């Protein structure tokens, strides 16, 4: 463990108030009404920011502490984990490079931002990930050869 990083259970972290939770793309899972839906993931992060207690936050959304830790370990949970770590003040290293598949997943799943007012969680905003759309288009533009741009044939005669 990094000696410069505070223990997430310490009083300094418990007393630290966060004013803004980073938005995130939810962990992609099979749809289950009693599972970790995207909204339930966002609510968990909101309650985590409010209470600083993983068990309490999980219970408030009807889940267990153990299932929250299992969710952290799922593939595609990088943004969820990063938001969790920011809330507890243990933000890790820079995020990994996002692949084209990752960008398409972010486009499909939208972005969620839990909102706090006066240190209390009061709701979540869901919005499309326009940055992911623009990044995906830019990458696709680099992949497509220039002769295919503009709908012209190889001879440039428009056929």
GIJO-V651539 format. One record per residue. N is the residue number from 1. RES is the residue in one small letter. SS is DSSP state (~ for helix, > for strand, _ for the rest). OMEGA is omega in degrees with one decimal (* if undefined). NEAR is the number of other ideal C-beta (glycine too) atoms within 8 Angstrom. Layout:
BEGIN
N&RES&SS&OMEGA&NEAR / N&RES&SS&OMEGA&NEAR
END
This chain:
BEGIN
1&x&_&-178.7&4 / 2&x&_&-178.4&4 / 3&x&_&-179.5&4 / 4&x&_&-178.5&3 / 5&x&_&-178.2&6 / 6&x&_&175.2&8 / 7&x&_&-176.4&6 / 8&x&_&178.8&8 / 9&x&_&-174.9&5 / 10&x&_&-179.6&8 / 11&x&~&-179.5&5 / 12&x&~&179.4&8 / 13&x&~&179.6&14 / 14&x&~&-177.8&8 / 15&x&~&-177.4&6 / 16&x&_&178.5&8 / 17&x&_&178.1&5 / 18&x&_&-177.5&9 / 19&x&_&-176.7&4 / 20&x&_&176.3&5 / 21&x&_&179.4&14 / 22&x&_&175.6&8 / 23&x&_&-174.9&9 / 24&x&>&168.9&13 / 25&x&_&-176.8&11 / 26&x&_&177.0&12 / 27&x&_&-179.5&10 / 28&x&_&-179.3&6 / 29&x&_&172.2&9 / 30&x&_&-177.1&4 / 31&x&_&174.9&6 / 32&x&_&-179.0&7 / 33&x&_&-177.9&5 / 34&x&_&-177.4&4 / 35&x&_&-178.6&9 / 36&x&_&176.2&10 / 37&x&_&177.5&10 / 38&x&~&179.2&10 / 39&x&~&179.1&9 / 40&x&~&176.6&12 / 41&x&~&-180.0&14 / 42&x&~&178.2&15 / 43&x&~&177.3&13 / 44&x&~&179.9&15 / 45&x&~&177.3&16 / 46&x&~&178.7&16 / 47&x&~&175.8&13 / 48&x&~&177.6&14 / 49&x&~&-179.6&13 / 50&x&~&-171.0&11 / 51&x&~&-175.1&9 / 52&x&_&-178.8&10 / 53&x&_&-177.1&7 / 54&x&~&-179.1&9 / 55&x&~&-179.1&7 / 56&x&~&179.7&9 / 57&x&~&179.1&15 / 58&x&~&179.6&13 / 59&x&~&-179.7&10 / 60&x&~&177.5&10 / 61&x&_&175.7&10 / 62&x&_&-179.3&6 / 63&x&_&179.3&10 / 64&x&_&176.4&7 / 65&x&~&-178.9&9 / 66&x&~&179.5&6 / 67&x&~&176.3&10 / 68&x&~&177.8&13 / 69&x&~&175.1&9 / 70&x&~&178.4&8 / 71&x&~&177.2&12 / 72&x&~&-175.7&10 / 73&x&_&-177.9&6 / 74&x&_&173.7&9 / 75&x&_&-180.0&3 / 76&x&_&-177.7&8 / 77&x&_&-173.5&11 / 78&x&~&-178.1&8 / 79&x&~&175.9&9 / 80&x&~&178.9&15 / 81&x&~&-179.5&10 / 82&x&~&178.8&13 / 83&x&~&177.8&13 / 84&x&~&-178.5&11 / 85&x&~&177.5&10 / 86&x&~&180.0&11 / 87&x&~&-178.4&12 / 88&x&~&176.8&10 / 89&x&_&179.0&10 / 90&x&_&-177.7&9 / 91&x&_&-176.6&6 / 92&x&_&-176.1&6 / 93&x&_&-179.8&2 / 94&x&_&178.9&3 / 95&x&_&179.8&6 / 96&x&_&178.2&5 / 97&x&_&-178.5&3 / 98&x&_&178.8&8 / 99&x&_&177.4&6 / 100&x&~&175.7&8 / 101&x&~&177.4&6 / 102&x&~&177.6&9 / 103&x&~&178.8&13 / 104&x&~&177.2&10 / 105&x&~&178.5&11 / 106&x&~&178.1&12 / 107&x&~&-179.4&11 / 108&x&~&-171.0&6 / 109&x&~&-176.9&10 / 110&x&_&178.7&10 / 111&x&>&178.7&11 / 112&x&>&176.7&15 / 113&x&>&173.7&12 / 114&x&>&-175.7&13 / 115&x&>&177.2&11 / 116&x&>&172.7&15 / 117&x&>&-178.1&6 / 118&x&_&179.4&4 / 119&x&_&-179.4&6 / 120&x&>&176.6&7 / 121&x&>&-179.5&11 / 122&x&>&177.8&7 / 123&x&>&-177.3&7 / 124&x&>&174.4&11 / 125&x&>&175.3&8 / 126&x&>&-178.6&9 / 127&x&>&177.5&8 / 128&x&_&-178.5&7 / 129&x&_&-178.0&12 / 130&x&~&178.5&6 / 131&x&~&178.9&6 / 132&x&~&178.0&11 / 133&x&~&-178.8&10 / 134&x&~&178.0&8 / 135&x&~&179.5&10 / 136&x&~&178.4&12 / 137&x&~&179.3&8 / 138&x&~&178.8&8 / 139&x&~&178.5&10 / 140&x&~&176.9&9 / 141&x&~&179.2&7 / 142&x&~&-177.8&6 / 143&x&~&-175.7&5 / 144&x&_&177.8&8 / 145&x&_&-176.6&4 / 146&x&~&-177.9&5 / 147&x&~&178.5&6 / 148&x&~&-179.3&5 / 149&x&~&176.8&6 / 150&x&~&176.8&3 / 151&x&~&-179.5&3 / 152&x&_&177.3&10 / 153&x&_&-178.4&7 / 154&x&_&-179.6&4 / 155&x&_&178.6&6 / 156&x&_&-177.8&6 / 157&x&_&177.2&6 / 158&x&_&-179.2&6 / 159&x&_&*&5
END
